[in-house]
């Protein structure tokens, strides 16, 4: 089991860890440089603050700040970090429990333990700022964010970082004949890892908000069953090669090409509804 992570910021995460708690192998690595220390959690306000609690906790799980088997900060600490009451934190945690992401352990040594980091099968809550946007708008917004993340990853990433990306490609190739949930997970991990290597938490959080909703909508529309996984593997490999070379034009071209099938699919949906 991996050890619990410190709370001072994403930059405190050390060591790349491959964990095999269930079916999926997950990746952990240093996220931000020490001069870009950023807190994991932020103050919350609003009538439905518990949903924002759930959204922030989901982000730190999906992005790899907390791995399967890790303990989240206790309720007192989360209450302090997010500037909300302990009952509000409890409500947010309940959403994660109901979704199968965490389990609550009672007692003096209890807490919330991460059970899963799998892609969502349904929206966790209505707190996401992407909830009111159409599938087409989500696809449209994803492209410039993914391109900028890839450019920053090329600039800020190390060879060690790129080897971690390569491992996600290898894991996707290994499971390309497996269950759809496995393939979706490893595809998603490549993009989340890019966000982390970019060392820009603002872009990484925007990416998360879009991916969280978009992957749910793609699954609901059965997009993944139509996707050519070998093409995804090839695009990820080409992206990685462009990152290593630092070729900005190539990075933009490859990322744009990778997202083109989804853009075409979104256009076909728009044409169907407008006809």
Kinemage of the C-alpha trace (Angstrom):
@kinemage 1
@onewidth
@group {chain A} dominant
@subgroup {mainchain}
@vectorlist {calphas} color= white
{ca unk a 1} P 0.000 0.000 0.000
{ca unk a 2} L 1.270 3.480 -0.790
{ca unk a 3} L 1.826 5.889 2.046
{ca unk a 4} L -0.405 8.855 2.831
{ca unk a 5} L 0.692 12.042 1.158
{ca unk a 6} L 1.501 15.340 2.892
{ca unk a 7} L -0.989 18.193 2.713
{ca unk a 8} L 1.209 21.185 1.959
{ca unk a 9} L 0.708 20.992 -1.790
{ca unk a 10} L 1.034 19.005 -4.970
{ca unk a 11} L 4.731 19.765 -5.064
{ca unk a 12} L 5.241 17.593 -1.957
{ca unk a 13} L 4.426 14.390 -3.822
{ca unk a 14} L 7.549 12.290 -4.247
{ca unk a 15} L 8.390 9.109 -6.073
{ca unk a 16} L 6.582 7.433 -8.883
{ca unk a 17} L 4.603 4.484 -7.560
{ca unk a 18} L 2.880 1.671 -9.436
{ca unk a 19} L 0.111 0.251 -7.279
{ca unk a 20} L -1.866 -2.885 -8.044
{ca unk a 21} L -4.735 -2.835 -5.556
{ca unk a 22} L -7.402 -4.183 -7.862
{ca unk a 23} L -7.445 -4.328 -11.607
{ca unk a 24} L -5.924 -0.964 -12.509
{ca unk a 25} L -2.343 0.125 -12.054
{ca unk a 26} L -2.058 3.764 -11.071
{ca unk a 27} L 0.747 6.245 -11.377
{ca unk a 28} L 2.077 8.783 -8.895
{ca unk a 29} L 4.823 11.347 -9.341
{ca unk a 30} L 6.106 14.760 -8.380
{ca unk a 31} L 3.608 17.273 -9.732
{ca unk a 32} L 4.763 20.837 -9.191
{ca unk a 33} L 8.182 22.347 -8.692
{ca unk a 34} L 9.006 23.579 -5.210
{ca unk a 35} L 8.726 27.202 -6.315
{ca unk a 36} L 5.160 26.610 -7.533
{ca unk a 37} L 3.709 25.186 -4.319
{ca unk a 38} L -0.092 25.134 -4.500
{ca unk a 39} L -2.568 23.844 -1.942
{ca unk a 40} L -4.581 20.760 -2.753
{ca unk a 41} L -7.813 22.229 -1.418
{ca unk a 42} L -9.430 25.660 -1.582
{ca unk a 43} L -12.031 27.604 0.459
{ca unk a 44} L -15.637 26.977 -0.506
{ca unk a 45} L -18.819 29.027 -0.183
{ca unk a 46} L -22.362 28.503 -1.387
{ca unk a 47} L -25.614 26.788 -0.526
{ca unk a 48} L -24.484 23.424 -1.917
{ca unk a 49} L -20.927 23.537 -0.658
{ca unk a 50} L -20.891 19.784 -0.023
{ca unk a 51} L -20.958 19.182 -3.783
{ca unk a 52} L -17.884 21.365 -4.213
{ca unk a 53} L -16.240 19.355 -1.422
{ca unk a 54} L -16.953 16.201 -3.423
{ca unk a 55} L -15.636 17.795 -6.618
{ca unk a 56} L -12.337 18.829 -5.002
{ca unk a 57} L -11.862 15.407 -3.452
{ca unk a 58} L -12.607 13.739 -6.776
{ca unk a 59} L -9.988 15.898 -8.471
{ca unk a 60} L -7.215 14.969 -6.035
{ca unk a 61} L -8.085 11.288 -6.500
{ca unk a 62} L -8.348 11.345 -10.290
{ca unk a 63} L -5.177 13.403 -10.673
{ca unk a 64} L -3.199 10.964 -8.551
{ca unk a 65} L -2.547 13.119 -5.488
{ca unk a 66} L -4.192 10.340 -3.478
{ca unk a 67} L -3.881 6.755 -4.686
{ca unk a 68} L -6.015 3.700 -4.100
{ca unk a 69} L -5.297 2.667 -0.513
{ca unk a 70} L -4.323 6.157 0.664
{ca unk a 71} L -6.145 7.911 3.508
{ca unk a 72} L -7.605 11.308 2.751
{ca unk a 73} L -7.059 14.082 5.305
{ca unk a 74} L -9.382 13.714 8.277
{ca unk a 75} L -12.625 15.638 8.482
{ca unk a 76} L -11.179 18.277 10.819
{ca unk a 77} L -8.348 18.983 8.385
{ca unk a 78} L -10.607 19.043 5.321
{ca unk a 79} L -12.977 21.378 7.158
{ca unk a 80} L -10.100 23.754 7.863
{ca unk a 81} L -8.626 23.564 4.344
{ca unk a 82} L -11.959 24.191 2.605
{ca unk a 83} L -13.390 26.612 5.180
{ca unk a 84} L -16.594 24.617 5.569
{ca unk a 85} L -18.240 22.860 8.497
{ca unk a 86} L -17.493 19.256 9.372
{ca unk a 87} L -21.076 18.179 8.527
{ca unk a 88} L -20.579 19.709 5.047
{ca unk a 89} L -17.396 17.683 4.593
{ca unk a 90} L -19.311 14.613 5.749
{ca unk a 91} L -22.000 15.231 3.120
{ca unk a 92} L -19.361 15.551 0.424
{ca unk a 93} L -17.649 12.359 1.509
{ca unk a 94} L -20.983 10.545 1.398
{ca unk a 95} L -21.230 11.337 -2.323
{ca unk a 96} L -17.846 9.684 -2.838
{ca unk a 97} L -18.877 6.708 -0.705
{ca unk a 98} L -22.077 6.277 -2.742
{ca unk a 99} L -20.011 6.413 -5.950
{ca unk a 100} L -17.637 3.736 -4.650
{ca unk a 101} L -14.601 6.038 -4.653
{ca unk a 102} L -13.886 5.934 -0.915
{ca unk a 103} L -14.877 4.068 2.208
{ca unk a 104} L -15.184 5.531 5.687
{ca unk a 105} L -13.389 3.686 8.488
{ca unk a 106} L -14.829 4.289 11.933
{ca unk a 107} L -12.920 4.616 15.180
{ca unk a 108} L -9.963 6.503 16.606
{ca unk a 109} L -7.703 5.470 13.735
{ca unk a 110} L -10.438 5.790 11.139
{ca unk a 111} L -10.794 8.085 8.173
{ca unk a 112} L -11.665 7.981 4.497
{ca unk a 113} L -9.696 5.521 2.375
{ca unk a 114} L -9.550 5.723 -1.428
{ca unk a 115} L -11.096 2.632 -3.019
{ca unk a 116} L -11.155 3.530 -6.698
{ca unk a 117} L -9.897 6.094 -9.192
{ca unk a 118} L -11.865 4.704 -12.140
{ca unk a 119} L -13.605 7.048 -14.621
{ca unk a 120} L -17.144 8.069 -13.611
{ca unk a 121} L -20.189 6.092 -14.678
{ca unk a 122} L -22.387 9.081 -13.826
{ca unk a 123} L -21.895 12.679 -12.646
{ca unk a 124} L -20.929 12.721 -8.989
{ca unk a 125} L -22.845 15.915 -8.270
{ca unk a 126} L -24.256 19.061 -9.841
{ca unk a 127} L -21.391 21.226 -8.596
{ca unk a 128} L -19.261 20.986 -11.725
{ca unk a 129} L -19.087 24.249 -13.695
{ca unk a 130} L -19.369 22.166 -16.891
{ca unk a 131} L -22.792 20.748 -16.034
{ca unk a 132} L -24.767 23.195 -18.179
{ca unk a 133} L -22.619 22.978 -21.286
{ca unk a 134} L -23.394 20.829 -24.296
{ca unk a 135} L -21.303 17.888 -25.428
{ca unk a 136} L -20.183 19.927 -28.432
{ca unk a 137} L -19.008 22.834 -26.250
{ca unk a 138} L -17.076 20.505 -23.965
{ca unk a 139} L -15.281 18.966 -26.948
{ca unk a 140} L -14.562 22.434 -28.340
{ca unk a 141} L -13.115 23.641 -25.012
{ca unk a 142} L -10.944 20.585 -24.531
{ca unk a 143} L -8.688 21.175 -27.527
{ca unk a 144} L -6.986 24.481 -26.557
{ca unk a 145} L -6.546 23.278 -22.971
{ca unk a 146} L -4.995 19.964 -24.029
{ca unk a 147} L -2.677 21.725 -26.482
{ca unk a 148} L -1.455 24.210 -23.873
{ca unk a 149} L -1.001 21.427 -21.325
{ca unk a 150} L 1.057 19.421 -23.841
{ca unk a 151} L 3.225 22.438 -24.676
{ca unk a 152} L 3.897 23.097 -20.988
{ca unk a 153} L 4.563 19.392 -20.383
{ca unk a 154} L 7.191 19.463 -23.118
{ca unk a 155} L 8.796 22.523 -21.547
{ca unk a 156} L 8.579 21.492 -17.883
{ca unk a 157} L 8.739 17.715 -18.078
{ca unk a 158} L 11.830 15.618 -17.459
{ca unk a 159} L 12.860 12.359 -19.082
{ca unk a 160} L 11.619 10.630 -15.949
{ca unk a 161} L 8.213 12.216 -16.511
{ca unk a 162} L 8.187 11.088 -20.118
{ca unk a 163} L 9.015 7.539 -19.083
{ca unk a 164} L 5.889 7.595 -16.916
{ca unk a 165} L 3.847 8.672 -19.922
{ca unk a 166} L 5.387 5.814 -21.870
{ca unk a 167} L 4.287 3.405 -19.157
{ca unk a 168} L 0.670 4.531 -19.549
{ca unk a 169} L 0.922 3.856 -23.291
{ca unk a 170} L 2.307 0.396 -22.584
{ca unk a 171} L -0.482 -0.314 -20.094
{ca unk a 172} L -3.111 0.727 -22.636
{ca unk a 173} L -1.502 -1.543 -25.243
{ca unk a 174} L -1.417 -4.400 -22.740
{ca unk a 175} L -5.146 -4.040 -22.050
{ca unk a 176} L -6.377 -3.094 -25.527
{ca unk a 177} L -8.245 -6.395 -25.794
{ca unk a 178} L -9.572 -6.132 -22.245
{ca unk a 179} L -12.749 -4.633 -20.859
{ca unk a 180} L -13.818 -1.197 -22.030
{ca unk a 181} L -13.504 0.215 -18.513
{ca unk a 182} L -9.812 -0.760 -18.459
{ca unk a 183} L -9.086 0.856 -21.809
{ca unk a 184} L -10.918 4.025 -20.838
{ca unk a 185} L -8.979 4.201 -17.574
{ca unk a 186} L -5.532 3.980 -19.177
{ca unk a 187} L -6.515 6.401 -21.937
{ca unk a 188} L -7.658 8.878 -19.273
{ca unk a 189} L -4.517 8.383 -17.184
{ca unk a 190} L -2.344 9.529 -20.094
{ca unk a 191} L -4.198 12.842 -20.231
{ca unk a 192} L -4.261 13.340 -16.465
{ca unk a 193} L -0.532 12.632 -16.328
{ca unk a 194} L 0.055 15.243 -19.029
{ca unk a 195} L -1.796 17.735 -16.841
{ca unk a 196} L 0.427 16.886 -13.901
{ca unk a 197} L 3.638 17.108 -15.950
{ca unk a 198} L 2.577 20.559 -17.186
{ca unk a 199} L 3.026 21.684 -13.546
{ca unk a 200} L 0.155 24.125 -13.908
{ca unk a 201} L -2.594 23.251 -11.464
{ca unk a 202} L -5.029 25.760 -12.940
{ca unk a 203} L -4.951 24.082 -16.342
{ca unk a 204} L -4.937 20.633 -14.709
{ca unk a 205} L -8.118 21.484 -12.790
{ca unk a 206} L -9.861 22.828 -15.908
{ca unk a 207} L -8.789 19.682 -17.729
{ca unk a 208} L -10.238 17.548 -14.944
{ca unk a 209} L -13.573 19.366 -14.978
{ca unk a 210} L -13.899 18.874 -18.719
{ca unk a 211} L -12.679 15.269 -18.767
{ca unk a 212} L -14.892 14.254 -15.846
{ca unk a 213} L -18.042 15.383 -17.644
{ca unk a 214} L -16.858 14.529 -21.134
{ca unk a 215} L -15.890 10.929 -20.340
{ca unk a 216} L -19.295 10.373 -18.780
{ca unk a 217} L -21.049 11.816 -21.835
{ca unk a 218} L -18.841 9.780 -24.187
{ca unk a 219} L -19.672 6.583 -22.277
{ca unk a 220} L -23.378 7.430 -22.260
{ca unk a 221} L -23.285 7.838 -26.030
{ca unk a 222} L -21.289 4.598 -26.442
{ca unk a 223} L -18.448 6.493 -28.136
{ca unk a 224} L -15.714 4.268 -26.712
{ca unk a 225} L -17.048 1.108 -28.364
{ca unk a 226} L -16.590 2.838 -31.721
{ca unk a 227} L -13.064 4.052 -30.955
{ca unk a 228} L -10.028 2.422 -32.552
{ca unk a 229} L -7.793 1.706 -29.550
{ca unk a 230} L -4.729 1.069 -31.693
{ca unk a 231} L -5.146 4.566 -33.130
{ca unk a 232} L -5.297 5.967 -29.593
{ca unk a 233} L -2.088 4.101 -28.729
{ca unk a 234} L -0.422 5.479 -31.866
{ca unk a 235} L -1.547 9.040 -31.101
{ca unk a 236} L -0.286 8.799 -27.530
{ca unk a 237} L 3.045 7.476 -28.804
{ca unk a 238} L 3.323 10.307 -31.354
{ca unk a 239} L 2.436 12.849 -28.657
{ca unk a 240} L 5.151 11.490 -26.392
{ca unk a 241} L 7.745 11.601 -29.190
{ca unk a 242} L 6.843 15.218 -29.942
{ca unk a 243} L 7.101 16.133 -26.257
{ca unk a 244} L 10.570 14.631 -26.003
{ca unk a 245} L 11.757 16.545 -29.067
{ca unk a 246} L 10.208 19.810 -27.845
{ca unk a 247} L 8.719 20.365 -31.302
{ca unk a 248} L 5.914 22.855 -30.660
{ca unk a 249} L 4.434 22.645 -34.170
{ca unk a 250} L 4.458 18.865 -34.032
{ca unk a 251} L 2.843 18.885 -30.585
{ca unk a 252} L -0.015 21.086 -31.796
{ca unk a 253} L -0.458 18.926 -34.901
{ca unk a 254} L -0.430 15.616 -33.004
{ca unk a 255} L -2.782 16.718 -30.215
{ca unk a 256} L -5.159 18.222 -32.783
{ca unk a 257} L -5.076 14.998 -34.765
{ca unk a 258} L -5.706 12.917 -31.664
{ca unk a 259} L -8.825 14.922 -30.814
{ca unk a 260} L -10.112 15.105 -34.416
{ca unk a 261} L -12.245 11.902 -34.295
{ca unk a 262} L -14.048 13.169 -31.200
{ca unk a 263} L -14.605 16.543 -32.841
{ca unk a 264} L -16.067 14.856 -35.908
{ca unk a 265} L -18.310 12.768 -33.685
{ca unk a 266} L -19.514 15.892 -31.877
{ca unk a 267} L -20.261 17.564 -35.209
{ca unk a 268} L -22.249 14.533 -36.353
{ca unk a 269} L -24.358 14.747 -33.205
{ca unk a 270} L -24.987 18.448 -33.771
{ca unk a 271} L -26.021 17.787 -37.382
{ca unk a 272} L -28.353 15.004 -36.268
{ca unk a 273} L -30.134 17.215 -33.747
{ca unk a 274} L -30.363 20.160 -36.167
{ca unk a 275} L -31.759 18.125 -39.083
